[in-house]
Amino acid sequence: MNVGPPPPYASENTRSLPTSAPPMPMTQPVSIVAPITIVVLGLSSFLAFGFVVAYRCVLMLAKIQNIIVRAVMQCLVLAKNYETF
């Protein structure tokens, strides 16, 4: 058993230690709602963007189809007029 005074370096080290443990930072409980919400919002915005792009493509294809139909109709009209002469 060591009854004598502690060595000086041990007393210096114990003086620098705080008497109580530092307070733990406040941690929020892990929530599953936030990541699910972020994923749902991301997917919905991605799908909305996809629908907008698809809608624009359909409109463009409709314009192209309209131009093709008009050209075919003009060719048919010209062919019919050519037959009548």
C-alpha angles and dihedrals in degrees: 000000000000108000099164126095116286118261114271095247091057093052091048091052093049092050093057093052116093116246093233132033115265113262114267114242114257107259122196115228111258108265124199093197097075098055092043090050091050092049093047093048091047093050093045092050090047091050092046090052089048092051091050091051091046091049091052090048091051091050091049091048090049090053091048091047090049090052091048092048091050091049092050091048091050090050090051092048091049091048091049091048090048091053092052094058 
